[in-house]
């Protein structure tokens, strides 16, 4: 598991403690799902790549942490949790909302199988 210092610095600088903790948890989900993942800062947010192709991205906004799964066309997703076009699906997690990290881990694994 290789952590990129730029990504570590980005996460450490997130102002809201709950967003910082959640983004760090999501990072670990990606690393568990894809042990050989490459991470980097691109477009001012952490991106995770497998075989040079996007697998996931984490971003923050004023009141949410967004987690996007790429290559999502074949995924069976829980109703109403994800939005976006078929090839990439995003879940927006707000403060106080529980996130099923096991479910996200499984979805990232499935989506990345063909990357």
C-alpha positions in Angstrom: 0.0 0.0 0.0 1.7 3.2 -1.2 0.5 6.5 0.0 1.3 9.6 -2.0 2.6 12.5 0.2 0.6 15.1 -1.8 -2.6 13.2 -1.1 -1.7 12.8 2.6 -1.1 16.6 2.7 -4.3 17.3 0.9 -6.3 15.2 3.4 -4.6 16.7 6.4 -5.6 20.2 5.2 -9.3 19.5 5.0 -10.7 22.0 7.5 -13.8 20.1 8.9 -12.7 17.2 11.2 -15.6 15.0 10.1 -14.7 15.5 6.4 -11.0 14.9 7.1 -11.8 11.6 8.9 -14.3 10.4 6.3 -11.9 11.2 3.4 -9.1 9.3 5.1 -11.5 6.3 5.6 -12.5 6.4 1.9 -8.8 6.5 0.9 -8.3 3.3 2.9 -11.3 1.7 1.3 -9.7 2.3 -2.1 -6.4 0.9 -0.9 -8.1 -2.2 0.5 -10.1 -2.8 -2.7 -7.1 -2.1 -5.0 -3.8 -2.8 -3.2 -1.7 -1.7 -6.2 -3.6 1.5 -6.7 -1.7 4.7 -7.7 -2.8 7.9 -6.1 -2.2 11.5 -7.0 -3.6 15.0 -6.8 -5.2 15.9 -10.1 -7.7 18.8 -10.6 -7.1 19.7 -7.0 -8.4 16.5 -5.5 -7.2 12.9 -4.8 -7.5 10.6 -7.7 -6.9 6.8 -7.6 -5.7 5.0 -10.7 -5.4 1.3 -11.7 -3.4 0.5 -14.8 -3.3 4.2 -15.6 -7.1 4.5 -15.6 -9.3 6.3 -13.1 -10.8 4.1 -10.4 -12.0 6.6 -7.8 -11.9 10.2 -6.7 -12.6 11.9 -3.4 -13.7 15.6 -3.2 -15.1 17.8 -0.6 -17.6 20.7 -0.7 -19.0 23.0 2.0 -21.3 20.3 3.5 -20.3 17.0 1.9 -17.6 14.5 0.9 -18.1 13.1 -2.6 -16.8 9.7 -3.6 -16.9 8.8 -7.3 -16.4 5.3 -8.7 -15.3 5.1 -12.3 -16.0 2.3 -14.8 -19.4 1.9 -13.0 -21.5 0.9 -16.0 -22.1 -2.7 -14.8 -22.6 -2.1 -11.1 -25.8 -2.8 -9.3 -26.1 0.2 -7.0 -28.4 0.8 -4.0 -31.4 2.9 -5.0 -31.1 6.6 -4.5 -27.6 6.7 -3.1 -25.5 7.4 -6.2 -25.9 9.9 -9.0 -24.2 10.6 -12.3 -23.8 9.0 -15.8 -23.5 5.2 -16.1 -19.7 5.3 -16.5 -19.1 7.1 -13.2 -21.3 7.2 -10.1 -20.9 9.6 -7.2 -22.2 9.3 -3.6 -22.4 12.5 -1.6 -22.0 11.9 2.1 -23.1 14.6 4.6 -22.2 15.0 8.2 -24.0 12.5 10.4 -24.8 10.1 7.6 -23.4 6.6 7.9 -21.4 5.2 5.1 -21.2 1.5 4.4 -17.5 1.1 3.8 -17.8 -2.6 3.1 -20.3 -1.9 0.3 -18.1 0.8 -1.2 -15.1 -1.5 -1.0 -17.1 -4.2 -2.9 -18.3 -1.7 -5.5 -14.7 -0.3 -6.1 -13.4 -3.8 -6.5 -16.1 -4.8 -9.0 -15.7 -1.6 -11.0 -12.0 -1.9 -11.2 -12.0 -5.6 -12.3 -11.9 -4.5 -16.0 -9.5 -1.6 -15.7 
